[in-house]
């Protein structure tokens, strides 16, 4: 007589769902040579959400600066798209150098190259220098006024890791840091300076920060405020495209805030990454509104 052993399916607990277990191998681990993996992870090449967040602030302002009825400068958009990719690397490298001791104690960051010993701090500094040279090559394509604005963004990137230690509002500072591109993109087209919008960043970085709240000794404070960012866009006359875009983007942002579970790393990560679509919706509305104005 044969016996049948009933095997119950394994229940996935919240900790495993949140990503606190074993990390899945990325394309970096699968396809890059071993000696290059640490540097690729330094630049977060396997996590492009940061590049998207940098890029959208550039694209918004370049599209806003276009003449009514005209397409934005695709040359500028391509140049600043490259800048977003290159700038994100040094920003992450600087952050890892500052936080390498803290990263070892935080679940979501313990596998970063410096935290797990894959690279040394000296190698990190060397890689930072190489990335800054690449960024310099891009900034030299701009005139002196825009070059100064671009160089100032590096100071903001260097300073951001310190704000998590000495203030309860690092999200607000990150708003200026990432969305400095809104100033730079406009200046690259118009040659003048206009106020940037940064409240969107406060929302998504607050969500991001909650992933690690169990590991933080001090929980960073949250903030609400996207109306000023949206009002800046409403002031321009873009026709129905921009209003439909803003409505869709507001709904997406409301979905993030209204359904967020700050106790789940998995949900915080998912909502944070979804902000690339928020940026895409706004940029599409600005582009269509400007082109067909």
N, C-alpha and C positions, 0 to 999 in steps of 0.2 A: 504494500500500500504506500503510495507516494504521499508525501506531506507537502503542503503548500505553505510557504513562509510569506506572510503579508509584510510588505515593506512600506512603511508610511513615508510619504514625500517629505523631504527636508523642509522645515519651515524657515523662511528667510526672515531673520529678525531685523529690527530697525538699525542695529549697528552695522550689519552686513550690507543692507540696502543703502545706508548712508555713505558707503565707500570706505568705511573704517577698516575693512578687512584687507585682503591682498589686492594690490593694485594691478589692473590689467596692463599688459605690455602694449606700448604705443608703437606707431610705425618707426619711431626712432630706434627702439630696441630691436625691431625686426629687420630693418633694412640698412641702417647706418653702421659703419665700422665702429668697433668698440671705443677707439680713441676719440671719435667725434661725438659720441652720444652725450657726454657731459656738457659739451659746449652747446649742442642743439637744445638740451633741456634748460640750460642757462637762459637762452633766448626764447624759451617757451614755444618752440616751433610746432610742437604737438598740441598746443592749446592756443589757437588763433583768436580767441575771443578778445584778448587785450588789443591785438592789432586792429580788429574791427572797431573797438571803442575809440581808439585814437583816430582811425580813418574817418569815421562818420562826422566828427567835429570839423575836419578839414572839408569834407564833401558838402556839408550844409553851407558853410560860409562861402565856398567857391561858387556854389549854385546861387546863393543869395546875391553875390556880387555881380552875376551876369547881367547884361543889359536886357531889359524887357523884350520878349520875343526872340531871344537868342539862346543858343545852347551854351553851357559853361565851357570854359577852356579845358579840353580833354588833356592837353599837355600838362596843365597845372594839376589836374586830378591824378594823372599818372605819376607825376613827380611827388605829390604829397601822399599818394598811396605807397610809394616806395619809402618815403620818410616815416610813415606810420609803422611799416614793417621793421625798418632799421632802428627807429627810436624805441620801440617796445623792448628790444633786446637789452640795451644799456640800462633802461629803467628797471628791468627784472634783475639784471646782474648787480646793480647797486643795492637793490632791496635785499638780495641774497647775501651780499657781503655784510651789510649791517645786521641782518637778522639770523645769521648762521647758527648762533648758539640757541636762539629762541626756536628756530625751525626744527631743531632736533627733538623738541619737547611737544610739538604740535602735530596731531595726527595727519592733517592734510598737507603738511609741508616737510615731514621728516625724510622724504625720499628725494628732496632737491639735491643737486650735485654737491654743494658744500656741506649740507647737513648730513648726508650719508657717506661722506668721504670720497666720493667719486673724483672730485677735483680739489685742489688746494686753494686757499685764498690768493696766493701769488698767481696761480693760473687764472683765477677769476679776474684779477687786476689786468693781466696781460690781454685777456679776451675783451675786457671793457675798453682798453686802449684801441684795439683793432676796430671795435664797433663804432667808437667815437670818430675814428678816421673815416669810416664809411659815411657816417652822418655828416661830417664836415664836407665831404665831397658833394652831398646833396644840398647843404646850406649855401655852398659857394655858387650854386646856380641861381640864387636870389640876389637882389640888390642889397646895399648896406643896411637899409632900414629894416627890411624883412630878415636879413641875416641876424641883426641884433635881437629881434623878437624870437627867432628860432634858437639862438644861443641861450636866451633867458629861460627857455623851456627846460634846458638841461639843469639849470640851477633849481628849478622846481622839482625835477625828478630826483636830484641829489637830496633835496630836503624832505621829501615825502616820508621816507622811513622814520625820520625823527619825530614827525607829528604823531605817530602812533604811540610814542613814549611820553610826550609832554602835553598832549591835548586830548580832549574827549571828542574832537570834531575832525578826525583825519579825513572823513568823507568830503567835507567842505573843501579842504585843501586839495584833495584829489580831483575835485570838480574843476578847480583852477588849473591843475597840472595837465589833466587829459584834454580838457576843452580849451586850453591855450591855443590849440589848433584853429579854433573859430576866429581868434584874432589874426593868426598868421595867414590863414587861407584868404580871408577878406583883404588883408594888406597886400598879399601877393597879386591880387587882381586890381584893387582900387588904389593901392599906395597910401591908404589912410587907415586909421585905427577906429574900430567900433567895439562896443562892449560885447563880451562873450557870455554865453549862457552856460551855467554849470550845475543847475539844480538836479538835472537828470542823474548826474553822477552820484549825488548824495544818496539817491534812492537805491541804485544798483550796488553801490559799495557797502551800504548798510546791510543789504541782503547778503552780500558776500561775506561780510565780517561775522555774521551770525553762524557761519559754518564752524568757526573755531571758538565759539563762546565758552564751551566747556573747558577749553585749554587756556583761555585768557584769565589772568588774574583780575583784570578790570575790563568789564564789558564796555565797548564803545557805544556812545549814545546814538540813538536814531534821530532822524529829522524828516520833516515833511515839507515839501515845497517844490512844486513843478510849475506853478502857475506863471511865475515871472518868465521862465524859459519859453512857455507857450505864447505868452503875450507878446514877446519880442517878434515872434513869427506872425502873429495876428496883425501886427501893425502894418505889415506889408500887404499890398493888394495882389493876391495870387489867383483869384478866381476860385471856383469850386474845388479844384484839385487839392489845394492846401488844406481846406476845411475838412474834406473827406479824410485826408491823410492825418490831420491832427485828431480827428474823432477816433480813427482806428488806433492811433498811437496811444491816445488817452485810455482807450479801452484795454489795450495791452498792458499799460502801466497799472491800471486799476486792477486787472487780473493778477498781476504780480503781488501787489500789496494786499488785496482782498483774500487771496488764497494761500499766501505764504505761511509755511509752518516753520517757524524759526528754531524749532527743536530738532529738525531733520537736516543733516548735512546734505543728503541727496536732494531734497527740495530746494534748499538754498542754492546749491550748485546749478540745478536745472533752471531756476528763475534767473540767476545771474547771467548764464549763457544766453538766455532768451532775449537779452537786451540788444543783441545784434539785429534782431528783427525790428525792434523799436527804432533803432537808428536807420534801418533800411526804409521803413515806412515813411519817416519824416523826410529823409533825403529824396525819396521818390516824389513826394508831394511838392517839395520845393522845386525840384527839377522840372516836373511837368507844369507847375504853376508859372515858373519863370519863362519856360519855353513857349507856352501857349497864352501868355498874358496879352 
